[in-house]
Amino acid sequence: MSNEAIHVPTMADFAARGETPEILFWVGCAGSFDDRAKKITKAIVRILSHVGIKFAVLGVEESCSGDPAKRAGNEFLFQMQAMNNITVLNNYSIKKIVTGCPHCFNTLKNEYPELGGQYEVVHHTQLVQELIDTGKLRVKGGAFLGKKITFHDPCYLGRANDEYEAPRSVIQNLDVELAEMKRSKQNGLCCGAGGAQMFKEAEKGDKEVNVERTAEALELKPDIIATGCPFCMTMMTDGVKHFNKEEKTKVIDVAELIAAAIDL
C-alpha cells in the first residue's frame, strides 16, 4: 500500500462548512491507539478515499463505545460512555456508521438504540462487499494471487450478528484459495479476546485460547490468516509467534488485503 499522506476530515470540519458526510468512520480504541490496528485504520481510510465516499471521523470527540465495560459487568460505566457518544452522534445528525471493530459494530448497532442512538451500522467487510458488488471498487489478486487464506470469524461479527459471507466474498475477489478451519462460521472458536478478556491475565487452564485457535488455522498451512477485528489481530498474531511461524504465515486484516489490491 502506498504511503502518501491522506487527509481525514472530522465531523467538526464538515459542520463548520454546513455539510454532512455520507458516512461516519468509527475508528474505535484499538484503531486509534494500538500500533498494529492503526494500519487497519489507514487501510479503511485508503479504501474510502479511493472510491470517493464523503466520510469523516469524530477525532477527539470519539470515546470508547463502552463494550469492554459492559462485557466486564460494569453496566453503569457502559451507559455513561454510551450516552456521551450518543449525544455527540445525534448532535451531528449521524445516520450511517462504518467501523473496523466488530465489538464497536455490535455495541453501536444493537445496544445504542435503546439508549436513543438509532444508526445504520456496517462492518468494513460489509461496506467493501457492497462497493465491489456495485462496481464502485475493483480489486485484483496481485501479490495475493493463488495464496492460501483462511478467515477467522470474529465472534461479534459472526455468531453475534450472523455475518459470515461478506468477509469471505471480499477475500475471494482476490483470486485466492480460501480454506476453512474445522471450526468456522456458526461453529467458529473465539480468539480469546472477547468479553474484555484481552485486558486481563489468563486464568488457570491447560492452554491459551488463542494458541488453540491459531493451531487450527496453522493445520491448513495457510499463507495468510485473515481477520476482521483488531482484537482477533492481536490474539492470532501472538498465536503465530507462539508457534514460530511468523515467516510462513502472516496475519492480515481484510481491509489491508483490499487496500493493497487497489494499488495495482
Phi and psi in degrees as a GROMACS rama.xvg file:
@    title "Ramachandran Plot"
@    xaxis  label "Phi"
@    yaxis  label "Psi"
@TYPE xy
-69.8785  160.115  SER-2
-108.674  19.7698  ASN-3
-65.4375  147.471  GLU-4
-68.7538  136.084  ALA-5
-121.764  124.382  ILE-6
-81.3329  127.475  HIS-7
-111.1  109.775  VAL-8
-73.1936  152.68  PRO-9
-99.119  165.595  THR-10
-61.2869  -34.5796  MET-11
-62.9961  -36.7671  ALA-12
-61.8138  -46.1361  ASP-13
-64.1919  -44.1514  PHE-14
-62.4461  -35.733  ALA-15
-65.142  -26.9188  ALA-16
-94.5634  0.251694  ARG-17
71.9907  26.2849  GLY-18
-115.633  165.259  GLU-19
-131.679  130.001  THR-20
-73.4428  162.686  PRO-21
-68.0142  -33.2863  GLU-22
-150.112  143.6  ILE-23
-97.9649  128.808  LEU-24
-92.6411  109.338  PHE-25
-85.999  110.678  TRP-26
-76.0514  -43.457  VAL-27
85.8294  161.86  GLY-28
-63.5227  -46.3826  CYS-29
-62.4241  -46.2529  ALA-30
-65.4723  -19.0048  GLY-31
-92.6113  -36.1536  SER-32
-117.499  -25.3352  PHE-33
-82.6001  126.351  ASP-34
-58.6871  -39.9175  ASP-35
-69.9712  -42.0867  ARG-36
-69.6813  -24.1798  ALA-37
-60.2432  -31.2024  LYS-38
-67.6433  -33.7482  LYS-39
-67.2376  -42.9276  ILE-40
-56.7744  -46.8234  THR-41
-63.3552  -36.1255  LYS-42
-65.7643  -41.282  ALA-43
-65.2976  -41.4816  ILE-44
-61.6121  -41.1978  VAL-45
-60.193  -43.5057  ARG-46
-65.7326  -48.5158  ILE-47
-60.2278  -41.4354  LEU-48
-67.8946  -39.89  SER-49
-61.1201  -39.712  HIS-50
-89.8411  -2.33195  VAL-51
78.199  22.3109  GLY-52
-73.2583  133.129  ILE-53
-77.7123  109.997  LYS-54
-134.245  164.755  PHE-55
-149.825  162.793  ALA-56
-115.797  164.371  VAL-57
-81.8  -23.0059  LEU-58
66.2679  -131.173  GLY-59
-67.6227  -12.4384  VAL-60
-83.2445  -9.6556  GLU-61
-84.054  133.802  GLU-62
-121.053  172.982  SER-63
-57.5773  140.031  CYS-64
-63.8525  -22.8771  SER-65
100.989  -1.39964  GLY-66
-56.6725  -50.4911  ASP-67
-60.4475  -39.7407  PRO-68
-62.8946  -44.3786  ALA-69
-65.6107  -45.9144  LYS-70
-65.6301  -29.1728  ARG-71
-83.3115  -4.06351  ALA-72
100.642  4.61551  GLY-73
-97.6192  78.8808  ASN-74
-63.1263  -35.1537  GLU-75
-62.9344  -46.8768  PHE-76
-65.034  -40.8216  LEU-77
-56.5368  -48.2788  PHE-78
-65.7299  -34.4549  GLN-79
-62.8121  -47.8483  MET-80
-64.8957  -44.1501  GLN-81
-62.7748  -45.8789  ALA-82
-63.7265  -37.7316  MET-83
-62.4752  -43.8838  ASN-84
-67.1218  -42.4914  ASN-85
-61.8345  -39.7835  ILE-86
-59.337  -44.6498  THR-87
-65.6332  -47.5162  VAL-88
-61.8434  -44.1872  LEU-89
-70.1007  -32.1118  ASN-90
-63.298  -30.8241  ASN-91
-92.1704  2.20385  TYR-92
55.7705  43.5175  SER-93
-66.446  134.109  ILE-94
-113.518  -40.2981  LYS-95
-130.07  135.751  LYS-96
-129.155  136.778  ILE-97
-118.354  142.298  VAL-98
-143.813  151.673  THR-99
-93.4081  0.959262  GLY-100
-112.785  115.389  CYS-101
-60.7287  -27.4598  PRO-102
-67.7612  -46.4259  HIS-103
-64.0809  -43.1705  CYS-104
-55.0613  -50.9641  PHE-105
-64.2948  -42.7448  ASN-106
-68.06  -48.066  THR-107
-64.6003  -38.4652  LEU-108
-76.1035  -43.5077  LYS-109
-107.874  -20.5915  ASN-110
-114.21  -18.1186  GLU-111
-76.4283  -31.8327  TYR-112
-54.7108  -41.0614  PRO-113
-71.3121  -10.6863  GLU-114
-104.189  6.30983  LEU-115
101.939  10.6202  GLY-116
-108.882  95.8594  GLY-117
-104.311  107.491  GLN-118
-138.787  155.572  TYR-119
-85.7721  116.846  GLU-120
-117.074  128.167  VAL-121
-127.669  147.225  VAL-122
-81.1481  153.263  HIS-123
-61  -29.7771  HIS-124
-68.9684  -33.7723  THR-125
-66.7365  -41.6573  GLN-126
-65.1625  -44.024  LEU-127
-63.7318  -41.0206  VAL-128
-60.1036  -42.9596  GLN-129
-62.7396  -41.7147  GLU-130
-64.5451  -38.6046  LEU-131
-70.5911  -44.0543  ILE-132
-63.3649  -33.0577  ASP-133
-90.9143  2.6295  THR-134
79.9932  7.39797  GLY-135
-80.4785  -18.3643  LYS-136
-133.186  127.073  LEU-137
-119.645  134.826  ARG-138
-131.726  158.319  VAL-139
-131.197  157.067  LYS-140
-59.6323  -46.094  GLY-141
54.2667  -124.238  GLY-142
-65.7331  -18.1604  ALA-143
-95.6809  -4.65054  PHE-144
-53.2978  122.106  LEU-145
78.8567  -1.48115  GLY-146
-70.5481  150.708  LYS-147
-91.1075  121.603  LYS-148
-124.829  135.42  ILE-149
-117.084  140.069  THR-150
-105.337  126.284  PHE-151
-92.006  120.041  HIS-152
-74.2906  118.196  ASP-153
-66.8051  137.64  PRO-154
-56.0089  -43.9009  CYS-155
-81.6302  -8.69865  TYR-156
-93.3938  -45.7323  LEU-157
-80.2255  -86.7541  GLY-158
-62.9539  -31.6028  ARG-159
-80.1611  -28.4005  ALA-160
-129.569  8.47444  ASN-161
57.8173  33.8855  ASP-162
-110.105  103.17  GLU-163
-116.733  -27.7758  TYR-164
-84.4264  -35.4482  GLU-165
-55.5752  -53.1567  ALA-166
-62.1813  -37.0446  PRO-167
-69.7539  -40.4211  ARG-168
-61.0224  -42.5822  SER-169
-63.2748  -46.2756  VAL-170
-61.2156  -41.1866  ILE-171
-67.5892  -18.5948  GLN-172
-68.8312  -10.9698  ASN-173
-90.605  6.04999  LEU-174
56.6288  53.7434  ASP-175
-117.477  173.701  VAL-176
-94.8347  112.201  GLU-177
-93.8242  113.416  LEU-178
-107.623  139.26  ALA-179
-101.282  137.204  GLU-180
-70.4548  161.795  MET-181
-56.6936  -42.1167  LYS-182
-105.96  106.76  ARG-183
-146.26  171.106  SER-184
52.1108  -127.265  LYS-185
-59.7492  -24.3532  GLN-186
-102.665  15.811  ASN-187
-61.3073  153.001  GLY-188
-104.512  135.107  LEU-189
-60.8273  146.531  CYS-190
-72.53  -16.0794  CYS-191
106.495  -1.87828  GLY-192
-96.2815  -21.1085  ALA-193
-64.6962  166.72  GLY-194
67.4849  26.5123  GLY-195
67.1464  14.778  ALA-196
-67.9864  -23.7569  GLN-197
-64.8403  -20.7222  MET-198
-100.621  11.1418  PHE-199
-132.766  163.554  LYS-200
-71.6919  153.174  GLU-201
-67.4506  151.279  ALA-202
-92.5914  171.167  GLU-203
-62.8385  141.393  LYS-204
174.382  179.519  GLY-205
-84.072  -27.208  ASP-206
-158.543  147.097  LYS-207
-70.3026  143.251  GLU-208
-61.4076  -41.0779  VAL-209
-66.7591  -28.9024  ASN-210
-69.0341  -42.4909  VAL-211
-60.184  -45.2101  GLU-212
-69.6674  -42.2044  ARG-213
-64.5939  -36.3083  THR-214
-59.6552  -39.7172  ALA-215
-63.4529  -39.6781  GLU-216
-68.1457  -42.9248  ALA-217
-69.9327  -20.8514  LEU-218
-57.5903  -29.3114  GLU-219
-80.6478  -8.71604  LEU-220
52.9513  53.6947  LYS-221
-80.1241  152.919  PRO-222
-75.8158  -33.1596  ASP-223
-139.905  134.319  ILE-224
-99.5331  114.211  ILE-225
-91.5477  141.512  ALA-226
-129.484  169.236  THR-227
-136.946  29.2635  GLY-228
-154.439  131.128  CYS-229
-64.7362  -30.1504  PRO-230
-67.5725  -46.1418  PHE-231
-60.9451  -37.7987  CYS-232
-56.0746  -47.482  MET-233
-62.9238  -48.1163  THR-234
-69.8551  -41.006  MET-235
-72.2139  -35.293  MET-236
-63.4994  -44.0671  THR-237
-62.9552  -35.6905  ASP-238
-65.7531  -42.4087  GLY-239
-63.3947  -38.9844  VAL-240
-64.1897  -38.2273  LYS-241
-57.0739  -37.1354  HIS-242
-93.4793  5.31003  PHE-243
54.8653  44.3243  ASN-244
-113.461  18.6036  LYS-245
-59.5859  -32.2617  GLU-246
-74.7141  -33.6072  GLU-247
-86.8426  -40.4268  LYS-248
-123.549  123.9  THR-249
-102.279  146.974  LYS-250
-106.022  118.256  VAL-251
-136.02  135.257  ILE-252
-72.668  149.861  ASP-253
-56.3741  -38.8949  VAL-254
-61.858  -37.0441  ALA-255
-68.6572  -38.2114  GLU-256
-59.9451  -46.1523  LEU-257
-69.718  -42.9858  ILE-258
-59.5024  -37.6369  ALA-259
-70.6677  -31.9537  ALA-260
-77.6871  -17.8836  ALA-261
-93.2873  0.0339998  ILE-262
-88.2175  1.00676  ASP-263
